[in-house]
């Protein structure tokens, strides 16, 4: 009896441990051209932290005249 309770408890804890929490994140990107800069904000809804970080990084980039950096 005691052994089965431990197994059930372990199964429940494993379920919570391997379930990723999803929530809303905000990605803030700054684009710099010469000495001028602009900021744009992107809402990333219902994402895990890893997915939101990956999505935010996709907004980054550089060209010959501009540089865009982003962070959550």
C-alpha positions in Angstrom: 0.0 0.0 0.0 2.7 2.5 1.0 4.7 1.5 -2.1 1.8 2.3 -4.5 1.3 5.7 -2.9 5.0 6.5 -3.5 4.7 5.4 -7.1 1.6 7.6 -7.7 3.3 10.6 -6.1 6.4 10.1 -8.2 4.3 9.9 -11.4 2.5 13.1 -10.5 5.7 15.0 -9.7 7.3 13.8 -13.0 4.3 15.1 -14.9 4.7 18.6 -13.3 8.5 18.5 -13.8 8.3 17.8 -17.5 5.4 20.2 -18.3 6.6 23.5 -19.5 4.8 26.6 -18.3 3.6 28.8 -21.1 3.0 32.5 -20.6 3.2 35.8 -22.4 6.6 37.5 -23.0 7.6 40.8 -24.5 10.5 41.1 -27.0 12.1 44.5 -27.2 14.2 45.3 -30.2 16.4 48.3 -30.8 17.5 49.2 -34.3 20.5 51.6 -34.7 21.3 53.4 -37.8 24.3 55.7 -37.4 23.7 57.6 -34.2 19.9 57.3 -34.3 18.0 54.4 -32.8 14.4 53.2 -32.7 12.7 50.6 -30.4 10.0 48.2 -31.3 8.1 45.9 -29.0 6.7 42.5 -30.0 4.2 40.5 -27.9 4.9 36.8 -27.7 1.8 35.1 -26.4 1.5 31.7 -24.8 5.1 30.7 -25.2 7.6 28.7 -23.2 10.7 30.7 -22.2 12.8 28.8 -24.7 10.4 29.3 -27.6 10.0 33.0 -26.7 13.8 33.5 -26.6 14.1 31.8 -30.0 11.3 33.9 -31.5 12.9 37.1 -30.1 16.3 36.2 -31.6 14.7 35.9 -35.0 14.0 39.6 -35.0 17.7 40.4 -34.7 19.9 41.2 -37.7 22.4 43.5 -39.3 22.8 45.2 -42.6 25.4 47.4 -44.0 23.8 50.5 -42.4 21.8 49.1 -39.5 22.0 46.8 -36.5 19.0 45.3 -34.6 19.4 43.7 -31.2 16.6 42.2 -29.2 15.9 40.9 -25.7 13.0 39.5 -23.6 
